Amino acid sequence: MSATGEAKIARVTSEASPKFTVGQRIVLAIVPRIVWALLSVVGRTWHFDVIGEPGVIPVREGKKAGPEIYCFWHQCVLPCAFYFRGSGAVILISKSFDGELITRILRMFGFDAVRGSSSRGAREGLLGLAHIIESGRTAIFTADGPRGPIYQTKMGPIKLAQMTGAPIGAFHLDPRRATILKSWDRFLIPMPFTRICVSWANWTKVPTDLPPEEFESKRCELNAAIERARLRAYSRFGKVVS
């Protein structure tokens, strides 16, 4: 990649953070290091079972990500951060305090971030991710984030795929044993030494000439793919669908 391209990527992934209170800055200085240390230790006790729909070649742990788009539900952030560590993938994260906290944690695992919003149609964030894909790296969406509703993907991944021609990989990570937080996304904290099913569905492909009036049908196709991945993961461990 040219020096100009590298400079453009650096600008996209290192935007100035919004100003925070003194208390928030203390949290940002301390909490990411604690989470990184704990997850680095506990994550090494997890065992990943990787499955996929017929014809799908799952992306394996430790694989360097290419010019693709990955989508999963927000509740899977923690195991995903460990599974895809070191991949060099870039995730779209809001400019809020919570977004800054997540960004700092993910950077310690080898990810990077474009700050913006997929739920409000923010073109700035999508253009940033388009530059990432053009550079040969993977863009990641928590498809129902940052505030839900749960299990309902936003339009951002479809718009990005249409802009770039990159395929969208849909997957779900589900632990056999986990603490489930009482949050909108039912956030998952896998227990130490548990098995985690990494379930991949068929990829969603969006033509670059797809007219806007057909975006919704592709969004529904992607939503269904992520849900199939989630339900296959549940079935792996004999869980009841929720």
C-alpha positions in Angstrom: 0.0 0.0 0.0 1.3 3.5 -0.8 2.4 6.0 1.9 -0.7 8.1 1.0 -3.0 5.1 1.6 -1.3 4.3 4.9 -1.6 7.9 6.1 -5.3 7.8 5.2 -5.9 4.6 7.2 -4.0 6.1 10.2 -6.3 9.2 10.1 -9.4 7.0 10.0 -8.4 4.8 12.9 -6.9 7.5 15.2 -9.5 10.2 15.4 -9.4 12.5 18.4 -11.5 11.2 21.3 -14.2 13.4 22.8 -13.4 15.1 26.1 -14.3 13.1 29.2 -14.6 13.9 32.9 -11.8 13.3 35.3 -13.6 10.2 36.7 -14.1 8.8 33.2 -10.4 9.4 32.3 -9.4 7.4 35.4 -11.6 4.5 34.3 -10.2 4.7 30.8 -6.6 4.5 32.2 -7.2 1.5 34.5 -10.1 -0.7 33.3 -8.8 -1.6 29.8 -5.6 -3.0 31.3 -7.5 -5.0 33.9 -9.9 -6.4 31.3 -7.1 -7.2 28.9 -5.1 -9.1 31.6 -8.1 -11.1 32.8 -9.3 -12.0 29.3 -5.8 -12.9 28.2 -5.6 -15.4 31.1 -9.2 -16.8 31.0 -9.4 -16.9 27.2 -6.5 -19.3 27.1 -8.7 -21.8 29.1 -11.5 -21.7 26.5 -11.9 -24.4 23.9 -13.5 -23.3 20.6 -15.7 -25.7 18.6 -15.9 -24.3 15.0 -18.9 -25.3 12.8 -20.4 -23.9 9.7 -23.4 -24.4 7.3 -22.8 -26.7 4.4 -20.3 -25.2 1.9 -19.0 -22.6 4.4 -15.3 -22.5 5.2 -15.2 -21.0 8.7 -12.6 -18.4 9.7 -10.3 -20.1 12.2 -8.8 -18.6 15.3 -5.6 -16.7 14.7 -6.2 -16.3 10.9 -5.2 -12.9 9.5 -8.3 -11.2 8.3 -8.7 -10.1 4.6 -10.9 -7.5 2.8 -14.1 -8.8 4.2 -17.0 -7.7 6.5 -17.8 -9.7 9.7 -21.1 -9.4 11.5 -22.2 -10.8 14.9 -24.6 -9.9 17.7 -23.4 -7.5 20.4 -23.6 -10.0 23.2 -20.6 -12.0 21.7 -18.1 -9.1 22.0 -16.0 -10.7 24.8 -15.3 -14.1 23.2 -15.0 -12.5 19.8 -12.3 -10.2 21.1 -10.2 -13.2 22.1 -11.0 -15.4 19.1 -10.0 -12.8 16.5 -7.1 -11.3 18.5 -4.2 -10.2 16.4 -6.3 -10.3 13.2 -5.8 -6.6 12.5 -9.5 -6.3 11.9 -11.2 -2.9 12.4 -14.5 -2.4 14.2 -17.0 0.5 14.0 -17.5 1.9 17.5 -19.5 4.8 18.7 -17.9 8.0 20.0 -19.5 7.6 23.4 -17.6 6.9 26.7 -18.6 3.3 26.4 -17.3 3.2 22.9 -13.9 4.7 24.0 -13.6 2.1 26.7 -14.3 -0.7 24.3 -11.9 0.8 21.7 -9.0 0.9 24.2 -9.6 -2.7 25.2 -9.8 -4.0 21.6 -6.6 -2.2 20.6 -4.8 -4.1 23.3 -5.8 -7.3 21.4 -4.6 -6.1 18.0 -7.8 -4.6 16.7 -8.3 -1.0 15.5 -11.4 1.2 15.5 -13.3 3.6 13.3 -15.4 5.9 15.4 -18.9 6.5 14.2 -22.4 5.0 14.2 -24.1 2.3 12.1 -27.5 2.9 13.6 -27.8 6.5 12.4 -26.6 6.0 8.9 -23.4 8.0 9.6 -21.6 8.1 6.3 -18.3 9.2 7.9 -18.0 5.9 9.7 -18.9 3.8 6.6 -16.4 5.8 4.5 -13.7 5.0 7.1 -14.5 1.3 7.0 -14.5 1.4 3.2 -10.9 2.7 3.3 -10.1 -0.2 5.7 -11.4 -2.8 3.2 -9.6 -1.1 0.3 -6.4 -1.5 2.3 -7.0 -5.3 2.5 -8.2 -5.5 6.1 -11.5 -6.7 7.6 -14.3 -4.5 8.9 -16.4 -5.7 11.8 -19.9 -4.8 12.9 -21.7 -5.7 16.1 -24.8 -5.9 13.9 -27.4 -5.0 16.5 -25.3 -2.5 18.5 -24.7 -0.2 20.1 -28.2 -0.1 21.8 -30.3 -2.7 20.0 -32.9 -3.9 19.6 -31.4 -7.3 20.2 -31.0 -9.6 17.2 -31.9 -6.9 14.7 -29.1 -5.9 12.3 -28.7 -2.3 11.2 -28.3 -1.2 7.6 -24.6 -0.3 7.9 -23.1 -3.6 6.9 -25.3 -3.7 3.7 -24.4 -0.2 2.7 -20.7 -1.0 3.3 -20.9 -4.2 1.2 -22.6 -2.3 -1.6 -19.9 0.4 -1.5 -17.0 -2.0 -1.6 -18.2 -5.3 -3.0 -16.8 -7.1 0.1 -18.7 -10.3 1.2 -20.3 -10.3 4.7 -19.5 -13.2 7.0 -22.2 -14.0 9.6 -21.4 -15.9 12.8 -22.2 -16.4 16.5 -20.0 -17.4 19.4 -22.0 -19.2 22.2 -20.4 -20.5 25.4 -21.6 -23.7 27.0 -21.3 -22.0 30.4 -21.5 -18.2 30.9 -22.8 -15.4 33.0 -25.5 -13.5 31.2 -25.8 -9.9 32.2 -29.2 -8.2 32.6 -28.5 -5.8 29.8 -30.4 -5.1 26.5 -28.1 -7.5 24.6 -27.9 -10.3 27.3 -24.1 -9.8 27.3 -22.2 -13.0 27.6 -19.2 -13.6 30.0 -17.9 -17.1 29.3 -16.8 -19.1 32.3 -13.2 -20.3 32.6 -12.5 -23.7 30.9 -15.8 -23.7 29.0 -16.3 -24.7 25.4 -17.4 -22.0 23.0 -19.2 -22.8 19.7 -18.1 -20.6 16.8 -21.0 -21.0 14.4 -20.7 -19.6 10.8 -23.6 -19.2 8.4 -23.5 -18.7 4.6 -22.0 -15.4 3.5 -24.1 -12.6 2.3 -23.1 -10.9 -1.0 -24.4 -7.5 -2.0 -23.9 -6.4 -5.6 -22.3 -3.0 -6.0 -25.1 -1.9 -8.3 -27.8 -2.9 -5.9 -30.5 -0.1 -5.9 -31.3 1.4 -2.5 -34.9 0.1 -2.6 -33.5 -3.5 -2.4 -31.2 -2.8 0.6 -33.9 -4.0 3.1 -34.2 -7.4 1.5 -30.4 -7.9 1.9 -30.6 -6.7 5.5 -33.2 -9.3 6.2 -31.0 -11.9 4.5 -28.0 -11.0 6.7 -30.2 -10.9 9.8 -31.5 -14.4 9.0 -27.9 -15.7 8.5 -26.7 -14.4 11.9 -29.8 -15.9 13.6 -29.2 -19.3 11.9 -25.6 -19.2 13.2 -26.9 -18.4 16.7 -29.5 -21.2 16.7 -26.9 -23.7 15.3 -24.6 -22.8 18.2 -27.5 -23.3 20.7 -28.2 -26.7 19.2 -24.6 -27.7 19.5 -24.9 -27.5 23.3 -28.6 -28.6 23.5 -29.7 -25.1 24.7 -33.3 -23.9 24.6 -33.8 -21.1 22.0 -34.3 -17.7 23.6 
